[in-house]
Structure formats: C-alpha cells, structure tokens
C-alpha cells in the first residue's frame, strides 16, 4: 500500500511539471534544418536582445528588475526557466515596452524545452 501511495505521489508531481506557467514543457524538437536551438545558436543572442538591458549583472540601470534575476549565462536562464516561460510565452509581459515576435517566441519555447529535456 505504501509503495502505491508513493508511486501515485511521484506520478502526480511529475505530471504537474510546468503547470504553474500554463505552458507544459515539450520534448526537445529540431528546427527545419534538423538542428536543436542552443545557447550559441539562439539563446545568447535572444537574451542579449530582449532581456539583458535590465537583467544582467553588468547592467547599471535595471529599471526595477530584481538584482538576483540575470540572464548572462545559460545556467542563469535554466534557473529561471519557469519564470521565463510564464513572462515571455504565457503572459507576454516581458520584455517591458514591447513583445517578442511570434516566430521568436516559438523558437524560445523550443530552446527552453531543450534546456529542460536535452536531446
């Protein structure tokens, strides 16, 4: 009986992954050229273009962005993965002052999926 309850609890926890953002993680998917989005091919330039003007350890004027939320490295993005999904993909509340084009949001979703579940 205890094993059943433990199994049920683990199943419930694993199925709930991603629920807080409204966007469930998917399997890491390739683009039309057969490549996976990586930090070097997509992530670094995306976060430099849309996020680091406020979310970087090097940014002197953060415009209210919390000091602890930076996107200078892939590890920092991974540590804030659920928040990035929610703010950019679900709520589209980031970046402030303008949204990310739909095509780039689609690649961001694949990139975050690949970070969470590498190929």
C-alpha distances in whole Angstrom, upper triangle without the diagonal:
4,5,5,6,9,10,11,12,14,15,17,19,20,21,23,25,29,28,30,33,33,34,31,31,32,33,36,39,42,45,48,50,46,46,43,44,44,45,49,49,48,46,48,51,49,48,52,53,51,49,51,54,51,48,50,50,54,55,57,57,53,54,51,48,46,47,44,43,45,45,47,45,42,40,41,40,37,36,37,36,34,37,39,37,37,41,43,41,39,42,44,46,46,49,51,54,53,50,49,51,48,49,48,45,44,44,43,40,40,40,38,35,37,36,33,32,35,36
4,5,5,6,9,10,11,12,14,15,17,18,20,21,23,27,26,28,31,32,32,29,30,31,32,34,37,41,44,47,48,45,44,41,42,42,43,46,47,46,43,46,49,47,46,49,51,48,46,48,51,49,46,47,47,51,52,54,54,50,51,48,45,43,44,40,40,42,42,45,42,39,37,38,37,34,33,34,33,31,34,37,35,35,39,41,39,38,40,43,44,44,47,49,52,51,49,48,49,47,47,46,43,42,43,41,38,38,38,35,33,35,34,30,30,33,34
4,5,5,6,8,10,10,12,14,15,16,18,20,21,25,25,27,30,30,30,27,28,28,29,31,35,38,41,44,45,42,41,38,39,39,40,44,44,43,41,44,47,45,44,47,49,47,45,47,50,48,44,46,46,50,50,53,53,49,50,48,45,42,43,40,39,41,41,43,40,37,35,36,36,32,32,33,32,30,33,36,34,34,38,39,38,36,39,42,43,43,45,48,51,50,47,46,47,45,45,44,41,40,40,39,36,35,36,33,31,32,32,28,27,30,31
4,5,5,6,9,10,10,12,14,15,16,18,20,24,24,26,29,29,29,26,26,27,28,31,34,37,40,43,44,41,41,38,39,39,40,44,44,43,41,44,46,44,43,47,48,46,45,46,50,47,44,46,47,50,51,53,53,49,50,47,45,42,44,40,39,41,41,43,41,38,36,37,36,32,32,33,31,30,33,35,33,33,37,38,36,35,37,40,41,42,45,47,50,49,46,45,46,43,44,43,40,39,39,38,35,35,36,33,30,32,31,28,27,30,31
4,5,5,6,9,10,10,12,14,15,16,19,22,22,24,27,27,27,25,25,27,28,31,34,37,40,43,45,42,41,38,39,39,40,43,44,42,40,43,45,43,42,46,47,44,43,45,47,45,42,44,44,48,49,51,50,47,47,45,42,40,41,38,37,39,39,42,39,37,34,35,34,31,30,31,29,28,31,33,31,31,35,36,35,33,35,38,39,40,43,44,48,47,44,43,45,42,43,42,39,38,39,37,34,34,35,32,30,31,31,27,27,30,32
4,5,5,6,9,10,11,12,14,15,17,21,21,22,25,26,26,23,24,25,26,29,32,35,38,41,43,39,39,35,36,36,37,40,41,40,37,40,43,41,39,43,45,42,40,42,45,43,40,41,42,45,46,48,48,45,46,43,40,38,39,35,35,37,37,39,36,34,31,32,32,28,27,28,27,25,29,31,29,30,33,35,33,32,34,37,38,38,41,43,46,45,43,42,43,41,41,40,37,36,37,35,32,32,32,29,27,29,28,24,24,27,29
4,5,5,6,9,10,11,12,14,16,20,20,22,25,25,25,21,22,23,23,26,29,33,36,38,40,37,36,33,34,34,35,39,39,38,36,39,41,39,39,42,43,41,40,42,45,43,40,41,42,45,46,49,48,45,46,43,40,38,39,36,35,37,36,38,36,33,31,32,31,27,27,28,26,25,28,30,28,29,32,34,32,31,33,36,37,38,40,42,46,44,41,40,41,39,39,38,35,34,35,33,30,30,31,28,25,27,26,23,22,25,26
4,6,5,6,9,10,10,12,15,18,18,20,23,23,23,20,21,22,23,26,29,33,36,38,40,37,37,34,34,35,36,39,40,38,36,39,41,39,38,42,43,41,39,41,44,42,39,41,42,45,46,48,48,44,45,42,39,37,39,35,34,36,36,39,36,33,31,32,31,28,27,28,26,24,27,29,27,27,31,32,30,29,31,34,35,36,39,41,44,43,40,39,40,38,38,38,34,33,34,32,29,29,30,28,25,27,27,23,23,26,27
4,5,5,6,9,10,11,13,16,16,18,21,21,22,19,20,22,23,26,29,32,35,38,40,37,36,33,33,33,34,38,38,36,34,37,39,37,36,40,41,38,37,39,41,39,36,38,39,42,43,45,45,41,42,39,36,34,35,32,31,33,33,36,34,31,29,29,28,25,24,25,24,21,24,27,25,25,29,30,29,27,29,32,33,34,36,38,42,41,38,37,39,37,37,36,33,32,33,31,28,28,29,26,24,26,25,21,22,25,27
4,5,5,6,8,10,11,15,15,17,20,20,20,17,18,19,20,23,26,29,32,35,37,34,33,30,30,30,31,35,35,34,31,34,37,35,34,37,39,36,35,37,40,38,35,36,37,40,41,43,43,40,41,38,35,33,34,31,30,31,31,33,31,28,26,27,26,23,22,23,21,20,23,25,23,24,28,29,27,26,29,31,32,33,35,37,41,39,37,36,37,35,35,34,31,30,30,29,26,26,26,23,21,23,22,18,18,22,23
4,5,5,6,9,10,14,14,17,19,19,19,15,16,17,18,21,24,28,31,33,35,32,32,29,29,30,31,34,35,33,31,34,37,34,34,37,38,36,35,37,40,38,35,37,38,41,42,44,44,40,41,39,36,34,35,32,31,32,32,34,32,29,27,28,26,23,23,24,22,20,23,25,23,23,27,28,26,25,28,30,32,32,35,37,40,39,36,34,36,33,34,33,30,28,29,28,24,24,25,23,20,22,22,18,18,21,23
4,6,5,6,9,12,11,14,17,16,17,14,16,17,19,22,25,29,31,34,36,33,33,29,30,30,31,35,35,33,31,34,36,34,33,37,37,35,33,36,39,36,34,36,37,40,40,43,42,39,39,36,34,32,34,31,29,31,31,34,32,29,27,27,26,23,22,22,21,18,21,23,21,21,25,26,24,23,25,28,29,30,33,35,38,37,34,33,34,32,33,32,29,28,29,27,24,24,26,22,20,23,22,19,19,23,24
4,6,5,7,10,10,12,15,16,16,13,14,16,18,21,24,27,30,33,35,32,31,28,28,28,28,32,32,30,28,31,33,31,30,34,35,32,31,33,36,33,31,32,34,37,37,40,39,35,36,34,31,29,30,27,26,28,28,30,28,25,24,24,23,20,19,19,17,15,19,21,19,19,23,24,23,21,24,26,27,28,30,33,36,35,32,31,33,31,31,30,27,26,27,25,22,23,23,20,18,20,20,16,17,20,23
4,5,5,9,10,13,15,15,14,11,11,13,14,17,20,24,27,30,31,29,28,24,25,25,26,30,30,28,26,29,31,29,28,32,33,31,30,32,35,33,30,32,33,36,37,39,39,35,36,34,31,29,31,27,26,27,27,29,27,24,22,23,21,18,18,19,16,15,18,20,18,19,22,23,21,21,23,26,27,27,30,32,35,34,31,30,31,29,29,28,25,24,24,23,20,20,21,18,15,17,17,13,13,17,19
4,5,8,9,12,14,13,13,9,11,12,14,17,20,24,26,29,31,29,28,25,25,26,27,31,30,28,27,30,32,29,29,33,33,31,30,32,35,34,31,33,35,38,38,40,40,36,37,34,31,30,32,29,27,29,28,31,28,25,24,25,23,20,20,20,17,15,19,20,17,18,22,22,20,19,22,24,26,27,29,32,34,33,30,29,30,27,28,27,24,23,24,22,19,19,21,18,15,18,18,15,15,18,20
4,6,6,8,11,11,11,9,11,13,16,18,21,25,27,30,32,30,29,25,25,26,27,30,30,28,26,29,31,28,27,31,32,29,28,30,33,31,28,31,32,36,35,38,37,33,33,31,28,27,29,26,24,26,26,29,27,24,23,23,21,18,18,17,15,13,16,18,15,15,19,20,18,17,19,22,23,24,27,29,32,31,28,27,28,26,27,26,23,22,23,21,18,19,20,17,16,18,18,15,16,19,22
4,6,8,9,10,10,7,8,11,13,15,18,22,24,27,29,27,26,22,22,22,23,27,27,24,22,25,27,25,24,28,28,26,25,27,30,28,25,27,29,32,32,35,34,31,31,29,26,25,27,23,22,23,22,25,23,20,19,19,17,15,15,14,12,10,13,15,12,13,17,18,16,15,18,20,22,22,24,27,30,29,26,25,26,24,25,24,20,20,20,18,15,16,17,14,12,15,14,11,12,16,18
4,6,6,7,6,5,6,10,13,15,17,21,22,26,28,26,24,21,20,21,21,25,25,22,20,23,25,22,21,25,25,23,22,24,27,25,23,25,27,30,30,33,32,28,28,26,23,23,25,22,20,21,20,23,22,19,18,18,16,14,14,12,10,7,10,12,9,10,13,14,12,11,14,16,18,18,21,23,26,25,22,21,23,21,22,20,17,17,18,15,12,14,15,12,11,14,13,11,13,16,19
4,5,5,7,6,9,12,16,18,20,24,25,28,31,29,28,24,23,24,25,28,28,25,23,26,28,24,24,27,28,25,24,26,29,27,25,27,29,32,32,34,33,29,29,27,24,24,26,24,21,23,23,26,25,22,22,21,19,17,17,15,13,9,12,14,11,10,14,15,13,11,14,17,18,19,22,24,27,25,23,22,24,22,23,22,19,19,20,18,15,17,18,15,14,18,17,14,16,20,22
4,6,8,9,11,15,18,20,22,25,27,30,32,30,29,25,24,24,24,28,28,25,23,25,27,23,22,26,26,23,22,24,26,24,22,25,27,30,29,31,30,26,26,24,21,20,23,21,18,21,21,24,24,22,21,19,17,16,15,13,11,8,9,12,10,8,11,14,13,10,12,15,16,17,20,21,24,23,21,21,23,22,23,22,18,19,21,18,15,18,19,15,15,19,18,15,18,21,24
4,5,7,10,13,17,18,20,23,24,27,29,28,26,23,21,22,22,25,25,22,20,22,24,20,19,23,23,20,19,22,24,22,20,23,25,28,27,30,28,24,24,22,20,19,22,20,17,19,19,22,22,20,19,18,15,15,15,12,10,6,7,9,6,5,8,10,9,7,9,12,13,14,17,18,21,20,18,17,19,18,20,18,15,16,17,15,12,15,16,13,13,17,16,14,17,20,22
4,6,10,12,16,18,19,23,23,26,29,27,26,23,22,23,24,27,26,23,21,24,25,22,21,25,25,21,21,24,26,25,23,26,29,31,30,33,31,27,27,25,23,23,26,24,21,23,22,25,25,22,23,21,18,18,18,15,13,10,11,12,9,7,11,12,9,6,9,12,14,16,18,20,23,21,18,18,19,17,19,19,15,15,17,15,12,15,17,14,14,18,18,16,18,21,23
4,6,9,13,14,16,19,20,22,25,24,23,20,18,20,21,24,23,20,19,22,23,19,19,23,23,20,20,23,25,24,22,25,28,30,29,32,31,27,27,26,23,23,26,24,21,22,20,24,23,20,20,20,16,16,17,14,11,9,11,11,7,7,11,11,8,7,10,12,15,16,18,20,23,21,17,16,17,15,17,16,12,12,14,12,9,12,13,11,10,14,15,13,15,18,19
4,6,10,12,14,18,19,22,24,23,22,19,18,19,21,24,23,21,19,23,24,21,21,25,25,22,22,25,28,27,24,27,29,32,31,34,33,30,30,28,26,25,27,25,22,23,22,25,23,20,20,20,17,15,17,15,12,10,13,13,9,10,14,14,11,10,14,16,18,19,21,24,26,24,21,19,20,18,19,18,15,14,15,14,10,12,13,11,9,13,13,11,12,15,17
4,7,9,11,15,17,20,22,20,19,15,15,16,18,21,20,18,17,20,22,19,19,23,23,22,21,24,27,26,23,25,28,30,30,33,33,29,30,29,26,25,27,24,21,22,20,23,21,17,18,18,15,13,15,14,10,10,13,12,9,12,15,14,12,12,16,17,19,19,21,24,27,24,21,19,20,18,18,17,14,13,13,12,8,9,10,8,6,9,10,8,8,12,13
4,6,8,12,14,17,19,17,16,13,14,16,18,21,20,18,17,21,22,20,21,24,25,23,23,26,29,28,26,28,30,33,33,36,35,32,33,32,29,28,30,27,24,24,22,24,22,19,20,20,17,15,18,17,13,13,16,15,12,15,18,16,14,15,18,19,22,21,23,26,29,26,23,20,20,18,17,17,14,12,13,12,9,8,10,9,6,8,11,9,8,11,12
4,6,10,13,16,17,14,14,11,13,14,17,20,19,17,17,21,22,21,22,25,26,24,25,27,30,30,27,29,31,33,34,37,37,34,35,34,31,31,32,29,26,26,23,25,22,19,19,21,18,16,19,19,15,16,19,17,15,18,21,19,17,18,22,22,25,24,25,29,31,28,25,22,22,20,18,18,16,14,13,13,10,8,10,10,6,7,10,9,7,8,8
4,7,10,13,14,12,11,8,9,11,14,16,15,14,14,18,19,18,19,22,23,22,23,25,28,28,26,27,29,31,31,35,35,32,33,33,29,30,30,28,25,24,21,22,20,16,17,19,16,14,18,18,14,16,19,17,15,18,20,18,16,19,22,22,24,23,24,28,30,27,24,21,21,19,17,16,15,12,11,11,9,6,8,8,5,4,8,8,6,6,6
4,7,10,11,9,8,6,8,11,15,16,14,14,15,18,19,18,20,23,23,23,24,26,29,29,27,28,31,32,33,36,36,33,35,35,31,32,32,30,27,26,23,24,22,18,20,22,19,17,21,21,17,18,21,19,16,20,22,19,17,19,23,22,25,24,25,28,30,27,23,20,20,17,15,15,14,11,10,11,10,6,8,10,8,7,11,12,10,9,8
4,7,7,5,5,5,7,11,14,15,12,13,15,18,18,18,20,22,23,23,24,26,29,30,28,29,31,33,33,37,37,34,36,36,32,33,34,32,28,27,23,24,22,19,21,23,20,19,23,23,19,21,23,21,19,22,24,21,19,22,25,24,27,25,26,29,31,28,24,21,20,18,15,15,15,12,10,12,12,8,10,12,11,9,13,14,13,11,9
4,5,5,5,6,8,11,15,15,12,12,14,17,17,16,19,21,21,21,23,25,28,29,28,28,31,32,32,36,36,34,35,35,32,33,34,32,29,27,23,24,22,20,23,24,21,21,24,24,21,22,24,21,19,23,23,20,18,21,24,23,26,24,24,28,29,26,22,19,17,15,12,12,14,10,8,12,12,9,10,14,13,12,15,17,16,14,13
4,5,7,10,11,15,18,18,14,14,18,20,20,19,22,24,23,24,26,28,31,32,31,32,35,35,35,39,39,36,37,38,35,37,37,36,32,30,27,28,26,23,26,28,24,24,28,27,24,26,27,24,23,26,26,23,21,24,27,25,28,27,27,30,31,28,24,21,19,17,13,14,16,13,11,15,15,12,14,17,16,15,19,21,19,18,16
4,6,9,11,14,17,16,13,14,17,20,19,19,22,24,23,25,27,28,31,33,31,31,34,35,35,39,39,37,38,39,36,37,38,36,33,31,27,27,25,23,26,28,25,25,28,28,25,27,29,26,24,28,28,25,23,27,29,28,30,29,28,32,32,29,26,23,21,19,16,16,18,15,13,16,17,14,15,18,18,16,19,21,20,18,15
4,7,10,13,16,16,13,14,17,20,20,20,23,25,24,25,27,29,31,33,31,31,34,35,35,39,39,37,39,39,36,37,37,35,32,30,26,27,24,22,24,26,24,23,27,27,24,26,28,25,24,27,28,25,23,26,29,28,31,29,29,33,34,30,27,24,22,21,17,17,19,16,13,16,16,13,14,17,16,14,17,19,17,15,12
4,7,9,12,12,9,11,14,16,17,17,19,21,22,23,24,25,28,30,28,28,30,31,32,36,36,34,36,36,33,34,34,32,29,27,23,23,21,18,21,23,20,20,24,24,21,24,25,22,21,25,26,23,22,25,28,26,29,27,27,30,31,28,26,22,21,20,16,16,17,15,12,14,15,11,11,14,14,11,14,17,15,12,10
4,6,10,11,9,9,11,14,15,15,17,19,20,21,21,23,26,27,25,25,28,29,30,33,34,31,33,33,30,31,31,29,25,24,20,20,18,15,18,20,17,16,20,20,17,20,22,19,18,22,23,20,19,22,25,24,26,24,24,28,29,27,24,20,20,18,15,14,15,13,10,11,12,8,8,11,10,7,10,13,12,9,8
4,7,8,6,6,7,11,11,11,13,16,16,17,18,19,22,24,21,22,24,25,26,30,30,28,29,30,26,27,27,26,22,20,17,17,15,12,15,17,14,14,18,18,15,18,19,16,16,19,20,17,16,20,22,21,23,21,21,24,26,23,20,17,17,16,13,11,12,11,7,8,10,7,5,9,10,7,9,12,12,10,10
4,5,5,6,6,8,10,11,12,14,16,17,17,18,21,22,20,19,22,23,24,28,28,26,28,29,25,26,25,23,20,18,14,14,12,9,12,14,12,12,16,16,14,18,19,16,16,20,20,18,18,21,24,22,24,21,21,24,26,24,22,18,19,19,16,14,15,14,10,10,12,10,6,9,11,8,8,12,12,10,11
4,6,6,4,5,8,9,10,11,13,14,14,14,18,19,17,16,18,19,20,24,25,23,25,26,22,23,22,20,18,15,11,11,8,6,10,12,10,11,14,15,14,17,18,15,16,20,19,17,18,21,23,21,23,19,19,23,25,23,21,18,19,19,17,14,15,15,12,11,13,12,8,10,12,10,9,13,14,12,14
4,6,6,6,8,10,11,12,14,16,16,16,19,21,19,18,20,20,21,25,26,25,27,28,25,25,25,23,20,17,14,13,11,10,13,15,13,15,18,18,17,21,21,18,19,23,22,20,21,24,26,24,25,22,21,24,26,24,22,19,20,21,18,15,17,17,13,13,16,14,11,14,16,13,13,16,17,15,16
4,7,7,8,9,12,13,13,15,17,17,20,22,20,20,22,22,23,27,28,26,28,29,26,27,27,25,22,19,16,15,13,12,16,17,15,16,20,20,18,21,22,18,19,23,22,19,20,23,25,23,24,21,21,24,25,23,21,17,18,18,15,13,15,15,11,11,14,12,10,13,15,13,13,17,17,15,15
4,6,6,6,9,10,11,12,13,14,17,19,17,17,20,21,21,25,25,23,25,26,23,24,24,23,20,17,13,14,12,11,15,15,13,14,18,17,15,18,19,15,16,19,18,15,16,20,21,19,21,18,17,21,22,19,17,14,14,15,13,10,11,12,8,8,11,10,8,11,13,12,12,15,16,15,16
4,6,5,6,8,10,11,11,12,15,16,14,14,17,18,19,22,23,20,22,23,20,21,21,19,16,13,10,10,9,8,11,11,9,11,14,13,12,15,15,12,13,17,16,14,15,18,20,18,19,16,15,19,21,19,17,14,15,16,14,11,12,13,9,8,11,10,7,9,12,11,10,13,15,14,16
4,6,5,6,9,10,10,10,13,15,13,12,15,15,16,20,20,19,21,22,19,20,19,18,15,12,9,8,7,8,11,11,10,12,15,15,14,18,17,14,16,19,18,16,17,21,22,20,20,17,15,19,21,19,18,15,17,18,17,13,14,16,13,11,14,14,11,12,16,14,13,16,18,17,19
4,6,5,6,9,10,10,12,15,14,13,16,16,16,20,20,19,21,22,20,21,21,21,17,14,11,11,11,11,15,15,13,16,18,17,17,20,19,15,17,20,18,15,17,21,22,19,20,16,14,18,19,17,16,13,15,16,15,11,13,15,12,11,15,15,12,14,17,16,16,19,21,19,21
4,5,5,6,8,9,12,14,12,13,17,17,16,20,20,18,19,21,18,20,20,19,16,13,10,11,12,11,15,14,11,14,17,15,14,17,16,12,14,16,15,12,14,17,18,15,16,13,11,15,16,14,13,10,11,13,12,8,10,12,10,8,12,13,10,12,15,15,14,17,19,19,20
4,5,5,5,6,9,10,9,10,13,14,13,17,17,15,16,17,14,16,16,16,12,10,6,8,9,10,12,11,9,12,14,12,13,15,14,10,13,15,13,11,14,17,17,15,15,11,10,13,15,14,13,11,14,16,15,11,12,14,12,10,13,15,12,12,16,16,14,17,20,19,22
4,6,6,5,7,10,9,9,12,12,11,15,15,14,16,18,15,17,17,17,14,11,8,8,10,12,15,13,12,15,17,16,16,19,17,14,17,19,16,14,17,20,20,18,17,14,12,14,16,15,15,13,15,18,17,13,15,17,15,13,17,18,15,16,19,19,17,20,23,22,24
4,6,7,8,11,11,12,15,15,13,17,16,15,16,18,16,18,19,19,16,13,11,12,14,15,18,16,14,18,19,17,18,20,18,15,17,18,16,13,16,19,19,16,16,12,10,13,13,12,12,10,12,15,15,11,13,16,14,13,16,18,15,17,20,20,19,22,24,24,26
4,7,7,9,9,11,15,15,13,16,15,13,14,16,13,16,17,17,14,12,10,12,14,15,17,15,13,16,18,15,15,17,15,12,14,15,12,10,13,16,15,12,12,8,6,9,10,9,9,8,11,14,14,11,11,15,14,11,15,17,15,15,19,20,18,21,23,23,26
4,6,6,6,8,12,12,11,14,13,10,12,13,10,12,13,14,10,8,7,9,12,13,15,12,11,14,15,13,13,15,13,10,13,14,11,10,14,16,15,13,12,8,7,9,12,11,11,11,14,16,17,13,13,17,16,13,15,18,15,15,19,19,18,20,23,23,26
4,5,4,5,9,9,7,11,11,9,11,13,10,12,12,13,10,7,6,7,10,13,14,12,11,15,16,14,15,18,15,13,16,17,15,14,17,20,19,17,15,12,10,12,14,14,15,14,17,20,20,16,17,20,18,15,18,20,17,17,21,21,19,21,24,24,27
4,6,7,10,9,6,9,8,7,9,11,10,13,13,14,12,10,10,11,14,16,18,15,15,19,19,17,18,20,17,15,19,19,16,15,19,21,20,17,16,12,10,11,12,13,14,15,18,21,21,18,18,22,21,18,21,23,21,20,24,25,23,25,28,28,30
4,6,9,9,6,9,7,4,6,8,6,9,9,11,9,8,9,11,14,17,18,14,14,18,17,15,17,18,15,14,17,17,14,14,18,20,18,16,14,11,9,10,12,14,15,15,19,22,23,19,19,22,22,19,21,24,21,20,24,25,22,24,28,28,31
4,7,9,7,10,10,7,9,10,6,8,8,9,6,4,6,8,11,13,14,10,11,14,13,12,14,16,13,12,15,16,13,14,17,19,18,16,14,11,10,12,14,16,16,16,20,22,22,19,18,21,20,17,19,21,19,18,21,22,19,21,24,25,28
4,5,5,9,10,8,11,12,9,10,8,9,8,5,6,6,9,12,13,10,11,15,14,13,16,18,16,14,18,19,17,17,20,22,22,20,18,15,14,15,18,18,19,19,22,24,24,21,21,23,22,19,21,23,20,19,23,23,20,22,25,25,28
4,6,8,10,9,13,13,11,10,8,9,9,6,8,7,10,14,14,11,13,16,15,15,18,20,18,17,21,22,20,20,24,25,25,23,21,18,17,18,21,22,23,22,26,28,28,24,24,27,25,22,24,26,22,21,25,25,22,24,27,27,30
4,6,9,10,13,15,13,13,11,12,12,9,10,9,12,16,16,14,16,19,18,18,21,23,21,20,23,24,22,22,25,28,27,25,23,19,18,19,21,22,23,23,26,28,28,25,25,28,26,23,26,27,24,24,27,27,24,26,29,29,32
4,6,6,10,11,10,12,10,12,12,9,11,10,14,17,18,15,16,20,19,18,21,23,20,19,22,23,20,20,24,26,24,23,20,17,15,16,18,19,21,21,24,27,27,24,24,27,26,23,26,27,24,24,28,28,25,27,30,30,33
4,6,9,11,11,12,10,14,14,12,14,14,18,21,21,18,20,23,22,21,24,26,22,22,25,26,22,23,27,28,27,25,22,19,18,17,19,21,23,24,27,30,30,27,27,30,29,26,29,31,28,27,31,31,28,30,34,34,37
4,6,8,9,11,11,14,14,13,15,15,19,22,23,19,20,24,22,21,23,25,21,21,24,24,20,21,25,26,24,22,19,17,15,14,16,18,20,22,25,28,29,26,26,29,28,25,28,30,28,27,31,31,29,31,34,34,37
4,5,5,8,8,11,10,10,12,14,17,20,20,17,17,21,19,17,20,21,18,17,21,20,17,18,22,23,21,19,16,14,12,12,14,16,18,19,23,26,27,24,23,27,26,23,25,28,25,24,28,28,26,27,31,31,34
4,6,9,11,14,13,13,15,17,20,22,23,19,19,23,21,19,21,22,18,18,21,20,16,18,21,22,20,18,15,13,12,10,12,15,17,19,22,25,27,24,23,27,27,24,26,28,26,25,29,30,28,29,33,33,36
4,6,9,12,11,13,15,17,20,22,22,18,19,22,20,17,20,20,16,17,20,18,15,17,21,21,19,18,14,13,12,11,13,16,18,20,24,26,28,25,24,27,27,24,25,28,26,25,28,30,27,28,32,33,36
4,6,9,7,9,12,14,17,18,18,15,15,18,16,14,16,17,13,13,17,16,13,15,18,19,17,16,13,11,11,10,14,16,17,18,22,24,26,22,21,24,24,21,22,25,23,21,25,26,23,24,28,29,32
4,5,6,8,12,14,16,18,17,13,14,17,14,12,16,16,13,14,17,16,14,16,20,20,18,18,15,14,14,14,17,19,20,21,25,26,28,24,23,26,26,22,23,26,24,21,25,26,23,23,27,28,32
4,6,7,11,12,15,17,16,12,14,17,14,13,17,18,15,16,19,19,17,19,22,23,22,21,19,16,16,16,20,22,22,23,27,28,29,26,25,28,27,23,25,27,24,22,26,26,23,24,28,28,32
4,6,10,12,13,15,13,10,12,14,11,10,14,15,13,14,17,17,16,18,21,22,21,21,19,17,17,18,21,23,23,23,26,28,29,25,24,26,25,22,23,25,22,20,23,24,20,21,25,25,29
4,7,10,11,13,12,8,9,11,9,8,11,13,10,10,14,14,13,14,17,19,18,17,16,13,13,15,18,19,19,19,23,24,25,21,20,23,22,18,19,21,19,17,20,21,18,18,22,23,27
4,6,8,10,10,6,8,11,10,9,12,14,12,11,15,16,14,15,18,20,19,18,17,14,13,15,18,19,19,18,22,23,24,20,19,22,20,17,19,21,17,16,19,20,17,18,22,22,25
4,6,7,8,5,6,9,10,9,11,13,12,10,14,15,14,13,16,19,19,17,17,13,13,15,18,18,17,16,19,21,21,17,17,19,17,14,16,17,14,13,17,17,14,16,19,19,22
4,7,8,7,8,11,12,12,14,17,16,14,17,19,17,17,20,22,22,21,20,17,16,18,21,21,20,19,22,23,23,19,19,21,19,16,19,19,16,15,19,18,15,18,21,20,23
4,5,5,7,9,10,11,12,16,16,14,17,19,18,18,20,22,23,22,22,18,18,21,23,23,22,20,22,23,23,19,19,20,18,15,17,18,14,13,17,15,12,15,18,17,20
4,5,5,6,9,10,10,14,14,12,15,18,17,16,18,21,22,21,21,18,18,21,24,23,21,19,21,22,21,17,17,18,15,13,15,14,11,10,13,12,9,11,14,13,16
4,5,5,6,9,10,13,14,13,15,18,18,18,19,22,23,22,22,20,20,23,26,25,24,22,24,25,24,21,20,21,18,15,17,17,13,12,14,13,9,11,14,14,17
4,5,5,6,9,12,11,11,14,16,15,16,18,20,20,20,19,17,17,20,23,23,21,20,23,24,23,20,19,20,19,15,16,17,14,12,15,15,11,13,16,16,20
4,5,5,6,9,9,8,10,13,13,12,14,17,18,17,17,14,15,18,21,20,18,17,20,20,20,16,15,17,15,11,13,14,11,9,12,12,9,11,14,14,18
4,5,5,8,10,9,11,13,14,14,15,17,19,19,19,17,18,21,24,23,21,19,22,22,21,18,17,17,16,13,13,13,11,8,10,10,7,8,11,12,16
4,6,8,9,10,12,14,14,15,17,18,19,19,19,17,18,21,24,24,22,21,24,24,24,21,19,20,19,15,16,17,14,11,13,14,10,10,14,15,19
4,6,5,6,9,10,11,12,13,14,15,16,15,13,15,17,21,20,19,18,21,21,22,19,16,18,17,14,14,16,13,10,13,14,11,11,15,17,20
4,5,5,6,9,10,11,11,13,14,15,15,14,15,18,21,20,18,17,19,19,19,16,14,15,14,11,10,12,10,7,9,11,9,8,12,14,17
4,5,5,6,9,10,10,10,12,13,14,13,15,18,21,20,18,17,20,19,20,18,15,16,16,13,11,14,13,9,11,13,11,10,14,16,19
4,5,5,6,8,10,10,10,11,11,10,12,15,18,18,16,16,19,18,20,17,14,16,17,13,13,15,14,11,14,16,14,13,17,19,22
4,5,5,6,7,9,10,10,10,8,10,13,16,15,13,12,15,15,16,14,11,13,13,10,10,13,11,9,12,14,12,12,16,18,20
4,6,6,5,6,9,9,11,10,12,15,18,16,14,12,15,14,15,13,10,11,12,9,7,11,11,8,10,13,12,11,14,17,19
4,6,6,5,6,8,9,9,12,14,17,16,13,13,16,15,17,15,12,14,15,12,11,14,14,12,13,17,16,15,18,20,23
4,6,6,5,5,5,5,8,10,13,12,10,11,14,14,16,14,11,14,15,12,12,16,15,13,15,18,17,17,20,22,25
4,6,6,5,6,5,7,10,12,11,8,8,10,11,13,10,8,11,12,9,9,13,13,11,14,16,16,16,19,21,23
4,6,5,9,9,11,13,15,13,10,9,11,9,11,10,6,9,11,8,7,11,12,10,12,15,15,15,18,20,22
4,6,8,10,12,14,16,15,12,12,13,12,15,14,10,12,14,12,10,14,15,13,14,18,18,17,19,22,24
4,5,8,11,12,14,13,10,12,14,13,16,15,12,14,17,14,13,17,18,16,18,21,20,20,23,25,27
4,6,8,9,11,9,7,8,10,10,14,12,9,13,15,12,13,16,17,15,18,20,20,20,23,25,27
4,6,6,9,8,7,10,13,14,17,15,13,16,18,15,15,19,19,17,20,23,22,22,25,27,29
3,5,8,7,7,8,12,13,16,13,11,15,16,13,14,18,17,16,19,21,20,20,24,25,27
4,6,6,6,7,11,13,15,13,12,16,16,13,15,19,17,17,20,22,20,22,25,26,28
4,6,7,10,14,16,18,16,15,19,20,17,19,22,21,20,23,25,24,25,28,29,32
4,7,10,13,16,18,17,16,20,21,19,21,24,23,23,26,28,27,28,31,32,34
4,7,9,12,15,13,13,17,18,16,18,21,21,21,23,25,25,26,29,30,32
4,6,9,12,10,9,13,14,13,15,18,18,18,20,22,22,23,26,27,29
4,6,8,6,6,10,11,10,12,15,15,15,18,19,19,21,23,24,25
4,6,5,6,9,10,11,12,15,15,16,18,20,21,22,24,25,26
4,5,5,6,9,10,10,13,14,15,17,19,20,21,22,23,24
4,5,5,7,9,10,11,13,14,16,17,19,20,21,21,22
4,5,5,6,9,10,10,12,14,15,16,18,20,20,20
4,5,5,6,9,10,10,12,14,15,16,18,19,20
4,5,5,6,9,10,11,13,14,16,16,17,18
4,5,5,6,9,10,10,12,14,15,15,15
4,5,5,6,8,10,10,12,14,14,16
4,5,5,6,9,10,11,12,13,15
4,5,5,6,9,10,10,11,11
4,5,5,6,9,10,10,11
4,5,5,6,8,10,12
4,5,5,6,8,10
4,5,5,5,7
4,6,6,9
4,6,10
4,7
4
